[in-house]
Amino acid sequence: MVIPELEKIKTQILNPFVALLLGLAVVYFLYGVVRFIVDYGNETARAEGKKHMIWGIVGLAIMISVYGIINLISNTIVSVSGVG
């Protein structure tokens, strides 16, 4: 049956990959925060830090959305197939 294989792909490949990208987005956001705080007197560096923070938040939103979409598709396939 196809459903157990899809569940394995989801749990062993997709979920860890999304978690890795989510972690990278958090690190990128925190890098922007640190740069914003450390370079308090330099407006150019502060603007760069703001840019990093904004893109980190965008990355977090995208990864959370992808995780939700993966779960929605997975749950829909399981409910339509009648397995589980």
SVG drawing of the C-alpha trace seen along z (x, -y; Angstrom):
<svg xmlns="http://www.w3.org/2000/svg" viewBox="-12 -56 41 58">
<polyline fill="none" stroke="black" stroke-width="0.4" points="0.0,0.0 1.2,-3.5 0.2,-5.3 2.8,-3.7 5.6,-4.7 4.3,-8.2 4.2,-8.4 7.8,-7.2 8.9,-9.8 7.1,-12.5 8.5,-11.5 12.0,-10.6 12.7,-13.1 10.3,-16.0 9.9,-16.8 13.6,-16.8 14.3,-18.9 11.7,-21.5 13.0,-21.5 16.5,-22.1 15.4,-25.0 13.3,-26.4 16.5,-26.2 18.5,-28.1 15.8,-30.8 16.0,-31.2 19.8,-31.5 19.5,-34.0 17.0,-36.1 19.2,-35.9 22.2,-37.0 20.2,-40.1 19.3,-40.8 22.9,-40.6 24.1,-42.7 21.4,-45.3 22.4,-45.5 26.2,-45.3 26.3,-48.0 24.2,-50.5 26.0,-53.5 26.4,-52.5 23.2,-53.2 24.3,-51.1 25.0,-48.1 21.8,-48.5 19.8,-48.7 21.6,-45.5 20.6,-43.9 17.0,-44.9 17.0,-43.3 18.3,-40.1 15.6,-40.1 12.9,-40.7 14.1,-37.9 14.5,-35.6 10.8,-36.2 9.8,-35.7 11.7,-32.4 10.1,-31.3 6.6,-32.1 7.3,-30.2 8.7,-27.1 5.8,-27.0 3.4,-27.3 5.2,-24.5 5.0,-22.3 1.3,-22.9 0.7,-22.2 2.6,-18.9 0.5,-17.9 -2.7,-19.0 -1.9,-17.0 -0.8,-14.0 -4.0,-14.0 -6.1,-14.5 -4.6,-11.5 -5.0,-9.3 -8.7,-10.4 -9.5,-9.9 -7.9,-6.5 -9.7,-5.3 -6.5,-4.1 -5.9,-5.0"/>
</svg>
